Amino acid sequence: MTRYPRFPAGDSEAGRKIAGMDWAATSLGPIEQWPAALKIHLNLILNCPESMYLLWGADLLFFHNDAYAPILGPRLDTALGARVSELWSDVWDQVEPYAEQAMAGQPYHCEDLPLTMARFGTIERTWWSFSFSPLIDEYNQVVGLFCVTNETTRRVLDQRALRASEQRRLDLIADLERRVVERAHERGLTWQVSPDLLSVMTADLHFETTNPAWRLVLGWTDDELSRFAFADLIHPEDALRSQEAFNALGRNHPVLNLENRYRRKDGGYRWLSWVAVPEGGKLYCSARNITAEKQQAEALRVAEDALRQSQKMEAVGQLTGGLAHDFNNLLMGVSGNIELLKDRVAKGRIDNLERHINAALEGTRRAAALTHRLLAFSRRQTLDPKPTDVDRLVEGLAELIRRTVGPAIAMDVMGTPGLWATLVDAHQLENALLNLCLNARDAMPDGGQLLIETGNTTLGAAEAADLELLEGRYVTLCVSDNGTGMTAEVLERAFDPFFTTKPIGMGTGLGLSMIYGFARQSGGGVQITSIIGKGTQVCIYLPVQDNTLAFEPEAALPEQPLGPSAGGETVLVVDDEHSVRTFMAEVLTDLGYRVLEADMGAAALAILQSPQTIDLLISDVGLPGGMNGRQLADAARALRPGLKVLFVTGYAETAALGHGRLEPGMHVLTKPFSIPALSERVKELLDY
């Protein structure tokens, strides 16, 4: 009696699945009743490493091994025992003729058969290598098909890509060959009439032949050009760029769109755009005259520069108009009171002079405030940034703001627990906050609600771009009111200098522009939102200061008497303005200091190189003679390490001061300054 192998054989996933399925209700019946031929062939394929499947009976029921499972994809769960025409309905009409051929007893084998199938929800063009072999039972009857298959899609596509790449390479070679003008056709019609400068050069870059366009554009004949090498006629400023192109040609690489200036016979130059192809030991060249295009581009650049200058001058005109108006008023107050003083003194009327002195001093203070605002708007103001707790700053200013805005306005302050540190000039931030609160008060003439709040915020790319800031963490200081609000037109011009909606004499129009300039100079920005009739919110964004774990309270400067308080220290005062220099020298002498003077950097450096003791250098930032104040300070510290320096400046030369980053022991005092301010700052530096 014939013994058949146990079924299913081996340890395969497909075999275990077949054994675990209920076949009683199918056309095959229970496994025990399956034909021996089916069991034998199934045992053969189940543990084979090649991807195979078996189609059994007239219905061509489908059985596969584990190696074939990945090909099935989402069909895997319903594949075993399914009719192949239903399982592979999307490709069966393409394969069925070969299956019928094998069922008729004739095996079929193919390589790279294209099949269009649906896989993972997508229609794909695929390629396969497979063979159909008839299955014969013990009665020598064809009872099914046996298929060995492998997908060859990747190999087919790779081969196609390789062939396409090779074809592109051949096309490129053919294209380059078509561009080479053969020697036999150098005197052809195209060569003669072309407006481009055509030439053939030897490998060492000497002209061999040229077309008539050379004489038309540059004036050189063939005989004259034959005595030149290519580099002989290049403008000296273009020599390096052209040499790089020569090197590429030496490596047998074509050169495209090389632009340089080429000398005419009359000594002038023309701009040429070159194409050069190396072939057969020669260089085939074509050059297009682009001089007119270059001239047009330069004319456009000049016109654009003129337009920008015109726009700049228009802005300067707006600035100077407002500036002249305000300064004329201030100068009138100062000069008028000084003339009154002169007149009173000349007449011996020395009573009640303090009123005129105070009025003149008030005019100078207002003029100083105006210049500070202008400098803030232009981002040229000298700042003294320090790690600052904005909540503490607001708290310290809150009572002053309440008294300033008046009892008709209810003011609330909302701080933020754990507010991040920010690096900012605290005094300028106080000015900005006070200015915003005054604007809010003016927007609520009948009273209202004022809110000051702080916050931590992180700006993403889109938010940062809207504010013209970098992505990252910021501290916000916002002032909100429920006043009249702004129209869209007013909101658009809110930061313009000297723009104001207040009545004449009630505002300079510099408040918001000063705040904007200060915020931008500090690395932040300003955002305004406003609705007519509902109110306005202005938020200042300040970048977070990293590595700041705690704040040190800023010590208040003690009141300094104007009498002598020094211990005989020596101060070197450097300023090219005689009146300013003598003013500082007299103040410091009266305070008990020994004072040395210099009017420029070279004279000061000579004193610094002497053996005299110098405890403090006071220098203007802008000095004549080729050495500014910062350069003088650096030279002084090279001679006298650790020398303390006080810069005095009437405007903010941020480049000279290192863009606001001063070394320890260096400080800034902005002109105009008072006698107490000078004495306090000098004493602070010398006592430090």
Secondary structure as the mmCIF struct_conf table of DSSP 4:
data_model
#
loop_
_struct_conf.conf_type_id
_struct_conf.id
_struct_conf.beg_label_comp_id
_struct_conf.beg_label_asym_id
_struct_conf.beg_label_seq_id
_struct_conf.end_label_comp_id
_struct_conf.end_label_asym_id
_struct_conf.end_label_seq_id
HELX_LH_PP_P HELX_LH_PP_P1 TYR A 4 ARG A 6
BEND BEND1 PHE A 7 PRO A 8
BEND BEND2 GLY A 10 ASP A 11
HELX_RH_AL_P HELX_RH_AL_P1 GLU A 13 GLY A 20
BEND BEND3 MET A 21 MET A 21
TURN_TY1_P TURN_TY1_P1 ALA A 24 ALA A 25
BEND BEND4 THR A 26 THR A 26
TURN_TY1_P TURN_TY1_P2 SER A 27 LEU A 28
HELX_RH_3T_P HELX_RH_3T_P1 ILE A 31 GLN A 33
BEND BEND5 TRP A 34 TRP A 34
HELX_RH_AL_P HELX_RH_AL_P2 ALA A 36 LEU A 46
TURN_TY1_P TURN_TY1_P3 ASN A 47 ASN A 47
BEND BEND6 PRO A 49 GLU A 50
STRN STRN1 MET A 52 TRP A 56
TURN_TY1_P TURN_TY1_P4 GLY A 57 LEU A 60
STRN STRN2 LEU A 61 HIS A 64
HELX_RH_3T_P HELX_RH_3T_P2 ASP A 66 TYR A 68
HELX_RH_AL_P HELX_RH_AL_P3 ALA A 69 LEU A 72
HELX_RH_3T_P HELX_RH_3T_P3 GLY A 73 THR A 78
TURN_TY1_P TURN_TY1_P5 ALA A 79 GLY A 81
STRN STRN3 ARG A 83 ARG A 83
HELX_RH_AL_P HELX_RH_AL_P4 VAL A 84 LEU A 87
TURN_TY1_P TURN_TY1_P6 TRP A 88 TRP A 88
HELX_RH_AL_P HELX_RH_AL_P5 SER A 89 MET A 103
TURN_TY1_P TURN_TY1_P7 ALA A 104 GLY A 105
STRN STRN4 TYR A 108 ARG A 119
TURN_TY1_P TURN_TY1_P8 PHE A 120 GLY A 121
STRN STRN5 THR A 122 ILE A 136
TURN_TY1_P TURN_TY1_P9 GLU A 138 TYR A 139
BEND BEND7 ASN A 140 ASN A 140
STRN STRN6 VAL A 142 GLU A 151
HELX_RH_AL_P HELX_RH_AL_P6 THR A 153 ARG A 179
BEND BEND8 VAL A 180 VAL A 180
HELX_RH_3T_P HELX_RH_3T_P4 ARG A 183 HIS A 185
TURN_TY1_P TURN_TY1_P10 GLU A 186 ARG A 187
BEND BEND9 GLY A 188 GLY A 188
HELX_RH_AL_P HELX_RH_AL_P7 LEU A 189 VAL A 193
BEND BEND10 PRO A 195 ASP A 196
STRN STRN7 LEU A 197 THR A 202
TURN_TY1_P TURN_TY1_P11 ALA A 203 ASP A 204
BEND BEND11 LEU A 205 LEU A 205
STRN STRN8 HIS A 206 HIS A 206
STRN STRN9 PHE A 207 THR A 210
TURN_TY1_P TURN_TY1_P12 PRO A 212 PRO A 212
HELX_RH_AL_P HELX_RH_AL_P8 ALA A 213 LEU A 218
HELX_RH_AL_P HELX_RH_AL_P9 ASP A 222 LEU A 225
TURN_TY1_P TURN_TY1_P13 SER A 226 ARG A 227
STRN STRN10 ALA A 229 ALA A 229
HELX_RH_3T_P HELX_RH_3T_P5 PHE A 230 LEU A 233
STRN STRN11 ILE A 234 ILE A 234
HELX_RH_3T_P HELX_RH_3T_P6 PRO A 236 ASP A 238
HELX_RH_AL_P HELX_RH_AL_P10 ALA A 239 GLY A 250
TURN_TY1_P TURN_TY1_P14 ARG A 251 ASN A 252
STRN STRN12 VAL A 255 ARG A 263
TURN_TY1_P TURN_TY1_P15 LYS A 265 ASP A 266
BEND BEND12 GLY A 267 GLY A 267
STRN STRN13 TYR A 269 GLU A 279
TURN_TY1_P TURN_TY1_P16 GLY A 280 GLY A 281
STRN STRN14 LYS A 282 ASN A 289
HELX_RH_AL_P HELX_RH_AL_P11 THR A 291 ALA A 346
TURN_TY1_P TURN_TY1_P17 LYS A 347 GLY A 348
TURN_TY1_P TURN_TY1_P18 ASP A 351 ASN A 352
HELX_RH_AL_P HELX_RH_AL_P12 GLU A 354 PHE A 377
TURN_TY1_P TURN_TY1_P19 SER A 378 ARG A 379
STRN STRN15 LYS A 386 THR A 388
HELX_RH_AL_P HELX_RH_AL_P13 VAL A 390 VAL A 405
TURN_TY1_P TURN_TY1_P20 PRO A 407 ALA A 408
STRN STRN16 ILE A 409 MET A 414
TURN_TY1_P TURN_TY1_P21 PRO A 417 GLY A 418
HELX_LH_PP_P HELX_LH_PP_P2 LEU A 419 ALA A 421
STRN STRN17 THR A 422 VAL A 424
HELX_RH_AL_P HELX_RH_AL_P14 ALA A 426 ASP A 442
TURN_TY1_P TURN_TY1_P22 ALA A 443 ALA A 443
TURN_TY1_P TURN_TY1_P23 PRO A 445 ASP A 446
STRN STRN18 GLY A 448 LEU A 459
HELX_RH_AL_P HELX_RH_AL_P15 ALA A 461 ASP A 466
TURN_TY1_P TURN_TY1_P24 LEU A 467 GLU A 468
BEND BEND13 GLU A 471 GLU A 471
STRN STRN19 GLY A 472 ASP A 481
BEND BEND14 GLY A 483 THR A 484
HELX_RH_AL_P HELX_RH_AL_P16 ALA A 488 GLU A 492
TURN_TY1_P TURN_TY1_P25 ARG A 493 PHE A 495
BEND BEND15 ASP A 496 ASP A 496
TURN_TY1_P TURN_TY1_P26 PRO A 497 PHE A 498
BEND BEND16 LYS A 502 LYS A 502
HELX_LH_PP_P HELX_LH_PP_P3 PRO A 503 PRO A 503
TURN_TY1_P TURN_TY1_P27 ILE A 504 GLY A 505
BEND BEND17 MET A 506 MET A 506
BEND BEND18 GLY A 509 GLY A 509
HELX_RH_AL_P HELX_RH_AL_P17 GLY A 511 GLN A 521
TURN_TY1_P TURN_TY1_P28 SER A 522 GLY A 523
STRN STRN20 GLY A 525 ILE A 531
TURN_TY1_P TURN_TY1_P29 ILE A 532 LYS A 534
STRN STRN21 GLY A 535 PRO A 543
STRN STRN22 VAL A 544 VAL A 544
TURN_TY1_P TURN_TY1_P30 ASP A 546 ASN A 547
HELX_LH_PP_P HELX_LH_PP_P4 GLU A 552 GLU A 559
BEND BEND19 LEU A 562 GLY A 563
BEND BEND20 GLY A 568 GLY A 568
STRN STRN23 THR A 570 VAL A 574
BEND BEND21 ASP A 576 ASP A 576
HELX_RH_AL_P HELX_RH_AL_P18 HIS A 578 ASP A 590
TURN_TY1_P TURN_TY1_P31 LEU A 591 GLY A 592
STRN STRN24 ARG A 594 ALA A 598
BEND BEND22 ASP A 599 MET A 600
HELX_RH_AL_P HELX_RH_AL_P19 GLY A 601 LEU A 608
TURN_TY1_P TURN_TY1_P32 GLN A 609 GLN A 609
BEND BEND23 SER A 610 PRO A 611
BEND BEND24 ASP A 615 ASP A 615
STRN STRN25 LEU A 616 ASP A 620
BEND BEND25 VAL A 621 GLY A 622
BEND BEND26 PRO A 624 PRO A 624
TURN_TY1_P TURN_TY1_P33 GLY A 625 GLY A 626
HELX_RH_AL_P HELX_RH_AL_P20 GLY A 629 LEU A 639
BEND BEND27 ARG A 640 ARG A 640
TURN_TY1_P TURN_TY1_P34 PRO A 641 GLY A 642
STRN STRN26 LYS A 644 THR A 649
BEND BEND28 GLY A 650 TYR A 651
TURN_TY1_P TURN_TY1_P35 THR A 654 GLY A 660
HELX_LH_PP_P HELX_LH_PP_P5 LEU A 662 GLU A 663
TURN_TY1_P TURN_TY1_P36 PRO A 664 GLY A 665
STRN STRN27 MET A 666 THR A 670
BEND BEND29 LYS A 671 PRO A 672
HELX_RH_AL_P HELX_RH_AL_P21 ILE A 675 ASP A 687
#
